[in-house]
Amino acid sequence: FQAGFLALILVFQQEIRKFLLMVGSSNFATRRNIVKHFHFFKNETNSNVNSEVTVIIRGCQKLASTKTGALIVLQRNNPLDFVKNTGDAMNAEVNIPILESIFYKNSPLHDGAVIIENNHIIATRVILPVSNERNIPQRFGLRHRAALGITEKSDALALVVSEETGQISFMKNGEFILFNNHEELINLITKDLE
């Protein structure tokens, strides 16, 4: 019996590894929430996240001012490998000029979503799953449906800049999150990423 158990572990080694990685990276214990209880570097981490989010929102504001459409996904605990592989890998620190150049309408990278992890753009031209929710108003297009879709299937956050209106939308857990101004939006996202 022991030899059979050992043989099973050896034969299914890769599957067991994938399962453990999935469990370790899921929301099960929300690693970030556990770290919050230890106050060692909390202020430093909080200010770093806040400045990163501020750069992303300022970039969205610039895109909104020119009515340049954009779809930005912020990875949290759940890995987004199932969608990252549909796009082009990239490793660039987030800043306003790079966001503007990616979503510029004549750029080859402007179609699809951008995935940001730890203040780095890790993938562009990503194809996201589209939400099948029927209650989404007609005025929202495919970008908004894709943003809702990825937030339904993972714990990621999504930002959409509308090409038609220049409005910035924030999605989380498969629903639109309302905010009064950009400062409130920065605070909401910072709190979610802590």
C-alpha angles and dihedrals in degrees: 000000000000092000090050091050091050091047090053091052091050094046095047096037095125094047092049090049092051091048092051091048090051092050092045094051098041127098090259096114098007095227093205091056091053091052090051090070090064110071098197101114101002098124093047093048092045093052092047092052091045093053091047092051090046090056091050093049092046087052090051090050091053090049091047092052090060094036091242110162117234140173117197125180120197112205116219125170101327114076114237097210090128089068102025090071091061091066141044119287116238137169110200131138112245116256135148098255093052092050089049092049094048094051096038104127095239094047115110088224099055097092116086131009136312118225118211123195123176092347093308128110101231101173139017134190088033118171111222130200110259121233115245092203109136096201094073108116116248092242090072115082139200095295091059092045090050091048091051090046095056092045090051093053099041141015091257123129121229135203123194128191110201116230091206102046105014088233119150116225127193122206131190132164092004096304142091114259114212123220134175101218142355094267090057089048090053090051093048094051094042090054091050093050097047 
